[in-house]
């Protein structure tokens, strides 16, 4: 009797299981997993494609302008001096009106920069960085690249009102850092070449040449950037500027304290007399010994500087990877009050640590 009841209960249990819906998972979609990150396309596709095309075109034009041959220094100086000669009849059309739309955009940008008083400062920065582009061309190129960067951010799913300012800010910050790095490298090259230049000047003075002739020998040697900078000083002397004043301007442009001391020695020699060649040779010896000590200090502090770079970059790299791989894990860090306080505290501590490490590895020679 019990066996019959157990069999009946077992049969009813199997019947209930058969009536329940199947819980077997359906077959996975045939769509590849690597396509899951793509955003949903919308009407913005055509706008993004057009902006990307314009940015790419501007990049190509910018490369063409950047790779064009540099203008001859002598010809440029003659053109500048010809401005003081007879006046020429103005052309009936502006150059940008005789060319394409890119040149017209450059002309409009040039008028805006000139009216705001930004053209001279930007031209000075580009000249220090040895960039052959005009300020208006450089500005138009940055604007186009900013549009292209914004378009790329929109394609990868960034909100429209965030992508535009973010893309422009990234491009302008990158361009500013690029110019500053080129200026720093050019000034460092000038400082490295200055002892050899002064030795060449001292040798020319011993041979009986004047200081102007010795500087002309440096220019003809064509070792950049020192040759170009001393050529600027000689060009200023041809329009009535004192040679010492021209060299002072070169020292300010290149941020060279050593050249400032050399100019001071030249002024003293002009007033009280003396052997300028011997003074320059003594200066060269001192500069070379200082450079040797500076290189030795940099070699000894290389490990500390590398550690500083790693410690400063590691939080940003790890945080970026975590935010990309698991956004939900990093979300409380910037959506809650405690997380924001932690971010602010981390920023303050990193700023203090950056200042401390840079002071430790920087040794004045």
C-alpha positions, 0 to 999 in steps of 0.5 A, spaced: 500 500 500 505 504 501 509 503 495 503 504 491 502 511 494 509 513 493 509 511 486 503 515 485 506 521 489 512 520 484 508 520 478 504 527 480 511 530 481 514 528 474 507 531 471 508 538 475 515 538 472 513 537 465 507 542 466 512 548 468 516 552 462 522 550 460 528 554 464 533 552 459 537 558 456 535 560 449 541 560 444 545 566 445 545 571 439 549 571 433 552 578 434 559 578 436 561 580 443 566 586 440 560 590 437 557 591 444 561 597 445 558 601 439 553 606 440 547 607 437 547 611 430 543 617 430 542 623 425 549 625 428 552 620 423 552 625 417 554 631 422 560 627 425 562 625 418 562 632 415 566 634 421 571 629 421 572 630 413 574 638 415 578 636 420 582 631 416 583 636 410 585 642 415 590 637 418 593 635 411 593 643 409 597 644 416 602 639 415 603 642 408 604 649 411 609 646 416 613 642 411 614 648 406 621 650 406 623 656 410 624 663 408 631 665 407 634 670 412 637 674 408 631 675 403 626 676 409 631 682 412 631 685 405 624 685 405 623 688 412 628 694 410 624 695 404 619 697 408 622 704 409 623 705 402 618 708 397 611 706 398 608 701 393 601 701 391 597 697 394 594 691 391 587 691 388 585 685 392 588 681 398 592 675 397 586 671 401 581 673 396 585 671 390 586 664 393 581 659 396 577 658 402 582 656 407 586 662 405 580 667 406 579 663 413 586 665 415 585 672 413 579 673 417 582 670 423 588 674 422 584 680 422 581 678 429 587 676 432 590 683 430 584 687 433 585 683 439 592 684 440 594 677 440 597 676 433 604 679 436 604 675 442 603 668 438 608 670 433 613 671 438 611 664 441 611 661 434 618 664 432 621 661 439 619 654 437 621 655 430 614 654 427 614 656 420 606 657 420 603 664 421 599 666 427 593 665 423 594 659 420 596 656 427 590 658 430 585 656 424 589 649 424 587 648 432 580 650 430 579 645 425 583 639 429 579 641 435 572 640 431 575 633 428 577 631 436 570 633 438 567 629 432 571 623 434 569 623 441 561 624 439 563 617 435 565 614 441 558 615 444 560 622 448 554 627 449 554 632 444 554 638 449 561 635 452 564 633 446 565 640 443 568 643 449 572 637 451 575 636 444 577 643 443 580 643 450 584 637 449 587 640 442 589 647 444 592 644 451 596 639 446 598 645 442 600 649 447 604 644 450 607 642 444 610 649 443 612 650 450 616 643 449 619 646 442 621 652 446 624 649 451 628 644 447 631 650 442 633 654 448 637 648 451 640 647 444 642 654 444 645 653 451 649 647 449 652 651 443 654 657 447 661 655 449 663 653 442 660 659 439 664 663 444 670 659 443 669 661 435 668 668 437 675 668 441 679 665 436 676 670 431 678 676 436 685 673 436 686 673 429 684 680 428 677 680 427 672 685 430 666 683 434 661 684 429 666 680 424 666 674 429 659 674 430 658 674 422 663 668 422 658 664 427 652 666 423 656 663 416 657 657 420 650 656 420 649 652 427 642 652 429 639 655 433 645 659 435 646 662 428 639 664 427 639 668 433 646 671 432 644 673 425 638 677 428 642 681 433 647 683 427 641 685 423 638 689 428 645 693 428 644 694 421 638 699 422 642 702 428 641 698 434 647 697 439 650 690 438 650 689 446 643 691 446 642 686 440 645 681 444 641 682 450 635 681 446 638 674 444 639 673 451 632 674 453 629 670 448 633 664 449 633 665 457 640 665 457 644 667 464 650 666 461 650 670 455 647 676 459 654 675 463 658 675 456 654 681 454 656 685 461 663 683 460 663 686 453 660 692 455 665 693 461 671 691 455 668 697 451 668 702 457 675 700 460 679 696 455 682 689 456 683 683 452 676 680 450 678 674 447 681 672 454 675 673 458 671 669 453 676 663 453 675 664 461 668 664 461 668 658 456 672 654 461 667 656 466 661 654 462 664 647 460 665 645 467 658 647 470 655 643 464 659 637 466 657 638 473 650 639 471 650 632 467 653 629 473 647 631 477 642 629 472 645 622 472 645 621 479 638 624 480 635 620 474 633 614 478 629 619 483 626 623 477 623 616 474 620 614 480 617 621 481 614 620 474 611 613 475 608 615 482 605 621 479 602 617 473 600 611 476 594 613 480 591 616 473 593 610 469 590 605 474 584 610 475 583 610 467 583 603 466 578 601 472 573 607 469 574 603 462 573 596 465 568 597 470 565 604 471 560 601 476 566 600 481 569 607 480 562 611 480 561 612 488 568 616 487 565 622 484 557 621 485 558 621 493 560 626 498 565 621 501 568 620 494 569 627 492 572 629 499 577 623 497 578 626 490 580 633 493 584 630 498 588 626 493 589 632 489 592 636 494 596 630 497 599 629 490 600 637 489 604 637 495 608 630 493 609 633 486 612 639 489 616 636 494 619 631 489 621 636 484 625 640 489 629 634 491 631 632 484 633 639 482 640 641 484 642 648 482 649 648 478 
